[in-house]
């Protein structure tokens, strides 16, 4: 963690224009991972697995950019968090209702650059996504989380729980992810 990074209050959060959505791939997602989670008999199980991540996996920006653009084009909410002109984080909430009561929205993307983690940037993005979801009448957010310990622990600390009924389409796309539902939103 870079302690010389500015405090979150000096960051600027704003909605992203369609033509700048590709800037999410400038976020430095570097991370050393020591543990992952998997779901075993309905319970989270943490196990050792080492990855030294640098940048985005090959092909990921090319694969996911059209999906993110499609999400935005159908009414998804896309916001970037900036330190000056540098995008240091982003959050994207899909507009497609999920769940048996169609009262959840997917937090499709939430990433913070490595140097800004642990300084409140992720929480600032999450709270903005939560506020957007509440404005639309959603009752909770849904996350298909990368199974890394830091990612899952972030959502658990926010009150997310294992989804009792994972969205079938999202589960089919990412069966190794940890599918979580956020706490009830105060409407």
Residue pairs with C-beta under 8 A, 6 or more apart in sequence:
1 115
1 117
1 118
1 119
2 115
2 116
5 83
5 115
5 116
5 119
6 83
7 119
7 120
8 119
8 120
8 121
8 123
8 124
10 83
11 81
11 82
11 83
11 88
11 121
11 124
12 81
12 82
12 83
13 79
13 80
13 81
13 82
13 124
13 125
13 128
14 79
14 80
14 82
15 77
15 78
15 79
15 80
16 23
16 24
16 72
16 78
16 79
16 80
16 90
18 69
18 72
18 73
20 80
21 65
21 68
21 69
21 72
21 78
22 61
22 65
23 80
23 87
23 90
24 68
24 80
24 87
24 90
24 92
24 109
24 111
25 56
25 61
25 65
26 86
26 87
27 87
27 88
27 89
27 90
27 111
27 112
27 113
28 55
28 113
28 114
28 115
29 53
29 55
29 56
29 111
29 113
29 114
30 53
30 54
30 55
30 114
31 51
31 53
31 114
31 148
31 150
32 50
32 51
32 52
32 53
33 49
33 50
33 51
33 52
33 53
33 148
33 149
33 150
34 48
34 49
34 50
34 149
35 46
35 47
35 48
35 49
35 148
35 149
36 46
36 47
36 49
36 147
36 148
36 149
37 44
37 45
37 46
37 47
37 147
37 148
37 149
37 152
37 178
38 44
38 45
38 47
38 147
38 176
38 178
39 45
39 162
39 178
42 162
44 152
44 162
44 178
46 149
51 148
68 78
68 92
68 108
68 109
71 78
71 92
71 94
71 95
71 108
72 78
72 92
74 95
74 96
75 95
76 92
76 93
76 94
76 95
76 108
77 91
77 92
77 93
77 95
77 129
77 132
78 90
78 91
78 92
79 90
79 91
79 92
79 125
79 128
79 129
79 132
80 87
80 89
80 90
81 87
81 88
81 89
81 90
81 91
81 112
81 121
81 124
81 125
82 88
83 116
88 112
88 113
88 115
88 116
88 121
89 110
89 111
89 112
89 113
89 116
89 121
89 122
89 124
89 125
90 109
90 110
90 111
90 125
91 107
91 109
91 110
91 125
91 126
91 128
91 129
92 107
92 108
92 109
92 110
93 105
93 106
93 107
93 108
93 129
93 132
93 133
93 141
94 105
94 106
94 108
95 105
95 136
96 105
96 106
97 103
97 104
97 105
97 138
98 104
98 105
98 106
98 142
98 167
98 170
99 140
99 142
99 165
99 167
99 181
100 165
101 139
103 137
103 138
103 139
103 140
104 138
104 139
104 140
104 141
104 142
104 181
105 133
105 136
105 138
105 141
105 142
106 141
106 142
106 143
106 144
106 167
106 170
107 126
107 129
107 141
107 142
107 143
107 182
110 122
110 125
110 126
110 129
110 143
112 121
112 122
112 125
113 121
117 150
122 154
126 158
129 141
130 141
130 182
130 185
133 140
133 141
133 185
134 185
134 186
134 187
137 187
138 185
139 184
139 185
139 187
140 181
140 182
140 183
140 184
140 185
141 181
141 182
141 185
142 163
142 167
142 170
142 179
142 180
142 181
142 182
143 155
143 160
143 179
143 180
143 181
143 182
144 167
144 170
144 171
144 173
144 174
144 177
144 178
144 179
144 180
145 151
145 152
145 155
145 177
145 178
145 179
145 180
146 177
147 176
147 177
147 178
152 178
152 180
155 180
155 182
156 180
158 182
158 183
159 182
159 183
160 180
160 181
160 182
160 183
161 180
161 181
162 178
162 179
162 180
162 181
163 179
163 180
163 181
164 181
166 179
167 179
170 177
170 179
171 179
